[in-house]
């Protein structure tokens, strides 16, 4: 137990052991997944916004046609 104490209490920079390398790889994978998901979310918001714009244009034109039909 005493022989392991320096290993357990020593300060070692990240990346110099296998565990740190594995942890770094896992964090990189999670980061890549987050960036991908954020990109998909932004694209979905853009599509939704475009659909809302089309819906507004359709409503405005149909209301204009309805109003014109009532004035005849």
Phi, psi and omega in degrees: 000316180295329180292332181277344184303314179298325179293320182284330185259355180285149176266121180237137179295152178297145173094355182266000177228167184295323180295318179295320178296319178294320179295318178299317179296320179295317178295322177297320179294318178295319178297318178295320178295321179296314181298319178297314180295320178296321177296317177296320179296316179297319178296318179296321177295322177296317178296317178298317179298318178297319179296321178295321179296318178295319179297319179295315180298319179295317180296315180298314181292321179291324176292324177295318178295320179296316180295321179294323180292328180285334182277352181278000000 
